[in-house]
Amino acid sequence: MSTKHRPSNLDLDKLKSASNKKFAIVCSEWNPEIINRLLDGAYDFFEEIGISKNKIDELKVPGSFELIFGCYKVQSSKKYDAILAIGSVIRGETSHFKYISQSVFDGIKDLNTNGNSPIILCLLTDDNYQQSLDRSGGKHGNKGYDCAAATAKISLI
């Protein structure tokens, strides 16, 4: 379970005030085992602050590069207080990793500066599959949980 690695500075009582906010998750279908673990962590966090899974809208996109368009569509609806984007890019033997990762960071940054709903980016950019496992519910916690907490925090600003 993701909560065993809960950050010590996380004020769940304060974040429970975000339970009346509207959230969306845009997630990649690429690297499904990693994505599902990150989603589990995100939903664990939202449950802890009183938001059930069925209260959060979810949009699946083919890969991490498409997170930009998915977030744009969700953000354009003007229905959400904050959006969580979840993806995973694992380094391979070509430079594809570098271009996809940088493009997603830049695209989400642009949406955050020009849009009306903040987007928290939970994009694992790991050197290998084991690192992704370690950061999606393994020995380094669950970044899905951590980023869901950041999504709740930003919705309160």
VMD Tcl script that draws the C-alpha trace (Angstrom):
set ca {
  {0.00 0.00 0.00}
  {1.24 3.47 -0.87}
  {0.61 5.01 2.54}
  {3.48 3.12 4.18}
  {5.78 5.70 2.57}
  {3.62 8.74 3.38}
  {5.74 11.91 3.54}
  {6.17 13.01 7.14}
  {5.26 16.62 6.36}
  {1.88 15.74 4.84}
  {-0.98 17.44 6.71}
  {-3.92 15.19 5.89}
  {-6.28 17.16 8.11}
  {-5.63 20.32 6.12}
  {-5.87 18.48 2.80}
  {-9.26 17.04 3.77}
  {-10.63 20.52 3.06}
  {-10.05 19.71 -0.63}
  {-12.70 16.98 -0.45}
  {-15.26 19.37 -1.94}
  {-13.06 20.07 -4.99}
  {-13.41 18.52 -8.44}
  {-10.43 16.56 -9.78}
  {-9.53 14.78 -12.99}
  {-6.76 12.31 -13.74}
  {-5.29 12.03 -17.22}
  {-3.19 8.89 -17.53}
  {-1.13 7.11 -20.14}
  {-1.90 3.56 -21.24}
  {1.80 2.94 -21.94}
  {3.68 0.90 -19.28}
  {0.36 -0.25 -17.77}
  {1.79 -2.04 -14.73}
  {3.57 1.13 -13.63}
  {0.61 3.38 -14.47}
  {-1.82 1.17 -12.55}
  {0.44 1.26 -9.49}
  {0.64 5.06 -9.70}
  {-3.13 5.27 -10.09}
  {-3.59 3.02 -7.05}
  {-1.39 5.39 -5.05}
  {-3.31 8.44 -6.27}
  {-6.67 6.90 -5.45}
  {-5.36 5.78 -2.03}
  {-4.52 9.40 -1.26}
  {-7.86 10.75 -2.46}
  {-9.70 8.12 -0.38}
  {-7.73 9.25 2.68}
  {-9.03 12.79 2.31}
  {-12.61 11.66 1.69}
  {-12.88 11.55 -2.11}
  {-14.01 8.23 -3.53}
  {-12.63 6.96 -6.83}
  {-15.98 7.37 -8.57}
  {-15.91 11.14 -7.84}
  {-12.73 11.62 -9.89}
  {-12.97 11.77 -13.67}
  {-10.32 9.76 -15.52}
  {-9.19 10.12 -19.11}
  {-6.84 7.58 -20.65}
  {-4.50 8.58 -23.46}
  {-2.27 6.26 -25.53}
  {1.12 7.38 -24.20}
  {2.90 9.97 -22.12}
  {3.31 12.36 -25.05}
  {-0.48 12.47 -25.37}
  {-0.82 13.64 -21.75}
  {-0.45 17.16 -23.11}
  {-3.49 16.92 -25.37}
  {-5.52 15.01 -22.77}
  {-4.79 17.64 -20.13}
  {-5.62 20.40 -22.60}
  {-9.02 18.83 -23.31}
  {-9.78 18.33 -19.61}
  {-8.52 21.79 -18.69}
  {-10.60 23.38 -21.48}
  {-13.79 21.99 -19.97}
  {-13.34 24.38 -17.01}
  {-14.93 21.79 -14.71}
  {-11.94 20.95 -12.51}
  {-10.14 22.59 -9.63}
  {-6.97 20.63 -10.44}
  {-5.75 17.89 -12.79}
  {-3.28 15.08 -12.16}
  {-1.35 13.80 -15.20}
  {0.21 10.34 -14.81}
  {2.75 8.81 -17.17}
  {5.87 6.70 -17.35}
  {8.80 6.91 -19.75}
  {11.57 4.35 -19.33}
  {14.92 4.97 -21.00}
  {15.63 2.72 -23.94}
  {18.49 2.43 -26.39}
  {17.54 5.49 -28.47}
  {17.14 9.21 -27.76}
  {13.33 8.85 -27.90}
  {13.25 8.97 -24.06}
  {14.84 12.41 -23.98}
  {12.53 13.96 -26.57}
  {9.32 12.55 -25.15}
  {10.20 13.45 -21.55}
  {11.21 17.03 -22.37}
  {8.20 17.56 -24.62}
  {5.80 16.44 -21.90}
  {7.44 18.66 -19.29}
  {7.32 21.65 -21.65}
  {3.75 20.96 -22.75}
  {2.40 20.69 -19.22}
  {4.37 23.79 -18.22}
  {2.74 25.71 -21.06}
  {-0.72 24.50 -20.05}
  {-0.04 25.55 -16.45}
  {0.96 29.06 -17.44}
  {-1.88 29.56 -19.93}
  {-4.73 27.48 -18.56}
  {-7.39 27.83 -15.92}
  {-6.87 24.59 -13.94}
  {-3.49 23.68 -12.47}
  {-1.93 20.42 -13.61}
  {0.35 18.34 -11.41}
  {2.66 16.18 -13.50}
  {3.42 12.70 -12.22}
  {5.73 11.55 -15.00}
  {8.21 8.89 -14.04}
  {11.35 9.24 -16.16}
  {13.41 6.27 -15.08}
  {16.51 4.59 -16.43}
  {15.03 1.11 -16.11}
  {11.92 -0.84 -15.18}
  {13.11 -1.58 -11.64}
  {13.44 2.13 -10.88}
  {9.86 2.61 -12.06}
  {8.68 -0.20 -9.79}
  {10.58 1.31 -6.86}
  {8.88 4.70 -7.38}
  {5.38 3.35 -8.00}
  {4.75 1.62 -4.70}
  {8.16 0.10 -4.05}
  {11.07 1.08 -1.84}
  {10.85 4.78 -2.80}
  {7.15 5.12 -2.06}
  {4.44 5.86 -4.57}
  {4.80 9.03 -6.59}
  {1.14 8.70 -7.58}
  {0.22 9.17 -3.92}
  {2.64 12.07 -3.52}
  {1.43 13.83 -6.66}
  {-2.22 13.36 -5.71}
  {-1.38 15.15 -2.44}
  {0.19 17.96 -4.47}
  {-2.96 18.10 -6.61}
  {-5.09 18.54 -3.51}
  {-2.70 21.21 -2.18}
  {-2.75 23.24 -5.39}
  {-6.56 23.12 -5.49}
  {-6.64 25.00 -2.18}
  {-4.64 27.97 -3.46}
}
mol new
graphics top color blue
foreach p $ca { graphics top sphere $p radius 0.5 }
foreach p [lrange $ca 0 end-1] q [lrange $ca 1 end] { graphics top cylinder $p $q radius 0.2 }
display resetview
